[in-house]
């Protein structure tokens, strides 16, 4: 009897009106790593300056790249 309860539940879940479409309009644009090599002394200086201005190095780099090259056109 327990097995039929689960069977009924599975049948109910498989009905088209109970399916949730997880397909967004556009594919996601995931965050990825951007690695660069810099001198340790430069990184320490930039990290402390960013902290003084309540920023992160990531925010500063993204801002600089956007100012220099702009942002990609949205699809």
Protein Blocks (a to p, Z undefined) as FASTA:
>chain_A
ZZmmmmmmmmmmmpmklpccfbdfbdcdddddddddddfklmmmmmmmmmmnopafklmm
mmmmmmmnopaddZZ
